[in-house]
Amino acid sequence: MSRFMSSRFDGLEAYVPGEQPQDMQYVKLNTNESPFPPSPAVLEAVNREETGRLNLYPDPEGKALRGRLAETYGVRPENVFLANGSDELLFFAFMAFCDQSRPAAFPNISYGFYPVYARLLGLPYTEIPLREGFVLNPKDYCGLGKTIFIANPNAPTGRAISVDSIEEIVRTNPDHVVLIDEAYIDFGGQSCLPLIKKYDNLLVCQTFSKFRSLAGGRLGFALASPGLIADLEKIKYSTNSYNINRLTMAAAIATLDSSEYYVENSRKIQANRAYTTEKLAELGFETLPSVTNFIFTRCPAVDGGTLYRELKARGVLVRHWDKAEISDWCRVTIGTREQMDIFLDRVREILKEVG
């Protein structure tokens, strides 16, 4: 840190994204990207004609895309907010709905950006421990009286709670926003989106990065009551009014027109998830139940850090954290069957060496 940076950031620990090494060709199972490219319609939409308009600013309201999202999810455009990835949306939500009188609360093992945003903004926050087996107990959040952030399904664990449980949390915190981060909802989970028509304090966050194969396009969106959307819009227009570029909006609309393609890809990922989990069990691994495009797994014979390093040395990237509660575990993105077979073969090599 230079001598010019504000001292208020002296203790800030930044979020660490999944590594993107360039020294060799890796099987990348560490950043929860889709192994499948965008649909052919997306490639057609981001064409020479559209690229030729890059000299013009995009529509700051994103009317066409908001309209298509509203149509897709059975809501109105005023229920939709667009963001530069769900990370920007989460940051705006921390800015808009948290302060000294409205502290933030989220699980102690969840998406790593939650505590980073709270610390960056100088907000009070509470990290609520998961129960045994990395289970989120909804009762810990009922009547909490704080702005609540819950990833459902959770990351990195892959576990989910029921829509009924989410409704109880929302219902018992009527004076505080409850944000449900559904980045992985399309791999076997059940969305709580219908509840936004019943509760004006529920904010549902989704992304085009996982299920819709647009991680490089950077597009997230929120679905909520018009009041919450207006609050987010106020923050957006106070920071970056043109936050979604025109190519991303064109790609996103084409994505929404290709739903069958993405649903089929999700089926393949879910099948590969079950296949990988079964093969790991045969090798002695413990894997948590997952409704995401990744699994959280550990092997009694090899600690998590060693497994991560040995896999990387063999050209396979997975995600590992040194945090004590989860240091024995690795998060493994589910890729194609070929990628998962390579991963499994490398695991067998490692187990053979340590055995």
N, C-alpha and C positions, 0 to 999 in steps of 0.2 A: 504494500500500500504506500502511495506517495505521501509526501508531507503536505500535499494540498487537499487531500480528501478530508471531509468533515469528520471530526472526532466522534460524532454520534454513531458512526459505523465501525468503531474500533473492534467491537466484539461480535460483529456480524459474521455468521458462517453461511456462505452462499450455498445454494442448491448445487449438487454435483450431478450433471446429466450422465446417462449411460455413455461409456467410452466409445469413441469412433476411431480406433487405430487405423493407420494407413500403411503399416509396415509389411503387411501380407494380406492375402485373401482369406477372410474369416467366414465361418458360418455364424451369422449374427443372430443370437438368441438372447440378447440382453436389453433391448429397448422397446419391446412389445409392438414393433411395427408389424404390419401385415406382410406375409410373404408373397402376396399376390399384387400385381400392378393394378392401377385404376382401370376401369372398364374402357372398352374401345370408344364409347361415346364421349368419355372425358378427353381422350386423345384428339378426337375430332373437334371438340369444343374449344380447346386451347390451340387454335389454329393460327395461320399466318395473318388472317384478317383481324382476329382479336389481339394478337401480339402487336399488330400495327397501330393499335389504339393506346399503347402504353405511354404515349406522350400526353394523354388526357387523364385527369384524376378519375378514380372510380366513384360510383354513386355512394356518398357517405351514409345514406340510409339503407343501402343494399335492398331496395324495394323488391326487385325481382326474386332474389334469393329468400328474403323473409317471407314473401308470398308463397313460394314453393314449400318452404319448411312448415309454414302454417297449414297449408293444404295437406302435407304429408302426415302431420301429427294431430290434425283435427282441431286446431286452435285458430286464433286470429293473428294477423301480423303484429298487432300491438302486444301480443304475448311472447314475441320472439326478439332476442337480442343476439347480435353477431359480435364475435371477438376474434382476435388474432391468436388462434389456438385457445383451448380451454384454460391454459395458464394465465393469459391476459384476463379472461373472465373471472377467474378465481381472485386475481389481484384486485380487480375492480370491486369485487364483492367484499373483500377485506376492507378496502377503502370506504365503501359506501355504508356498510352495515355494522362496523365494529368501531368502538372508541373506548374511552376510559370507563364509561358507564355501561357499555355493552361489550364485555370481553368475549373473546373467541374461545371455542372449545372444539376439540377433535381428538380422535384416538391417538395414543402414544406410538402406535405402529400403523402408519398409513402413508399417504402421499407426502414425500419429503418437503414439498413446497409450502405446506400449511404453516409450520413453525417459522420458516424463512420469511414468508410474507408478514407474519405477525411481528417478528423481530424488526424487520426492515421498517415497518410503519410505527414502531414503538407502541404496539398494542398489548394489553394484558391478555394472557391466554392460559388455558388449562389443557393439559394432555391427559386424557382419561385412559387408564390401562385397559387393554383387552383382557378378557378372562382366559382361563386355561384352554389351550388349543387354539389360541389367537381368535377367540370368539368375541364379537362385539355384543354386549348385553344392552338391549334398548333401554332397560330400566335405568341405566346410568345416565341417560340423557333426558328422561321424562321430567318435566317441570324444572329444568336446569336453570332457566332464566339467563341464558347466554346465547350468542350467535353461534350456531352449530354447523360444523362442516363434517360430512360423512361421505366417504367414498364407498359406493355400493354398486357392484362388488368392490371389496376393499383391495388395495394394493399395498404391499406385495403379497398378501395372503391368498387372495382369490376367493375368499368367503363372501357370502351375501346374507343380508337379513331380509325379512319378508316385507311386502308392501304394508301389511297391517301394522307391523312394528314401526315402520316409518311414519305412518299416519298417527300412531299414538305419540310419537316424539313431537310431530308438528302440532298436534292438537293440544298438547300440554305445555307448549311454549308459544302461546298466541301473540305475545308482544315482542318476539324475537324471530329473526330470519333463520330458517333451517335450509341449508344448502346441501342437496344430495348430488354428489359427483358421480355421474353414470358413464364414465369414459369407457367402461367394459360391458355395458348392459346387453349388447347384441350378441353375446356368445353363450347364451343360456339363462340369463337373468330376467327378471320381471321389472319393468319400469314403473316408477311411482308417478309418472306424468299425469295420469287422470286426476290425481289429487289437487293439481293446481287450480282446477275449476271449483274446488271446495274450500281451499285455504289460501288466503292472500299472503301468507308468510313463507310459503314453500317456493324455493328456487331450484329448478332441476337443470343440471349442467351436463351437456354432452359434447362430443367431439367428432370430427371427420378423420382423425388420425389413425384409428385402429380398424374398426369394422369397415370403414369406407376408403381405406388405402390412400389417404391424403395427408400423411404425417408431414410431408415436405411442403404441403400447401398452406399449413397453419390456419386452421379454421375450427373454432369452437362456437357453441351457441347455448343460450339459456332459454328456458321456457318457464314462464311465471305469470303472475297477475300483472296487469298493465302498470300498476303503481311501482312494483319492483323493477320492471323493465325501464320505466322512466327514470328511476334512480340511477340505474346503470348507465343509461344514455347520458345523464348529466355528467357522470365521471368521464365517460368516453369523450364527450365534446369538450371537456376541460383538459384532455391529454392529447388525443390523436383522433381527429374526426375522420380521417381516411385510413382506418385501421385494417381494412380488408382490401387487398389489391384486386384488380379487375380479372386477372387470370384465375385466381382462386375462386372468385364468385362464379365465373363461367364453368370451371371444373366442378364446383359443388352442385350447381343446377343439373349438369349432366349426370352426376353421381346419383342424384335423387331420381333421375329418370331411368336408372339401371338397377333397380332394387333386386331383381331376380339374380343378377350376377353376384351381388354382394351377399345375399342370403345363402347362395350355394357355396361361396367361399367360406362363410361362417360354419356351414355344415362340415366342410372338410377340416377346418381347424378343430371343431369339437370332436370329430372322429379321431384326428391325430392326437388330441389331448388325452382321450381315453386310451388310445394305443400306447402312448408314451408312459402314462401313469401305470398301466398294466405291466409293461416291460420293466419299469423301474422297480415295481413291487417284487418282481421275480429276482431282482438283484439286491433286495433287502432294503430298499429305500422306503421312507415314510413320506407320503405326499398328501398335502391337505386337499379336501374337496374343492374344486374350482369351477366357477361359471364364467371364466375369463379366457383370454387368448394366451394365458401363461399358467404355469404351475409353480408352487412353492414346495420345495422338496429337500430332504436331507438323507444322508447315508450314515449309519452308525460307524462304518468302517473308515470313513474319510471326513474330516471336518470341512466345513463350508469353504473356508479360505483356501485350503489345499485343493479341493475339488475345482474351485474357480481357476486357480493358477495353473493347475495341470491341464484343464480343458483349454485354456488360452494358449498354452504352449503347444497344444495339438491342433490349434486353428479353430476352436469353438469358443465363442463368447457367451457367458451367462452373467447374471447380475448377482453380486454379493455385497453385503454390508457388514461392517465391523461392529455395529451396535450389538451390545451383549445379548439382548433377548433373542436376536435372530442370527447371530454369527455362525451358527451351525447350518443355516439354511441357504439355499440358492434359489433365485427366481429364474425360471427358464421359459422364454417365449416359445410358443408353439408355432412352428413353421410348416413347411411342406413335409410329406412323408419321407422324402429323401433326406432333408435336413435333420429330421428327428432320428433317422437311422444312423446318420453320421454321428450325431450326439451320443446315441446309445452305444455305438461301437467304441467311441473314445472313452466313455464311462467304463466299459468292460475292460479296456486296456489298462486304465488306471487302477481298477479293482484288482486286476491280475497282478499288477506290480506291487501293490501294498499288501496283497494277500500272501 
